[in-house]
């Protein structure tokens, strides 16, 4: 996947997160993180949980699980960014600066 493709995937996923934050559909897991239905620090707690699962998958050498947990980490990180009124471009700019 090229850098532009990866950027597009992150932008599209972040757009979904932002939409859920704005519209708060009742049946949305993401919306429940913003409404604090799962607790005030729900997104942070999920990010920590998923990070731990990612590390365990890496330690076990389970590449399928590593990809799955990595995606969970990225998703919950985007939720935390949105919760703090940041934009995915802030993240992308920081990553570009580290090339």
Buried (B, 14 or more C-beta within 10 A) or exposed (E): EEEEEEBEEBEEBBEEBBBBBEEBEEEBEBBBBBBEEBEEBBBBBBBEBBBEBBEEBBEEEEEEBBEBBBEBBBBBBBBBBBBEEEEBEEBBEEEEEEE
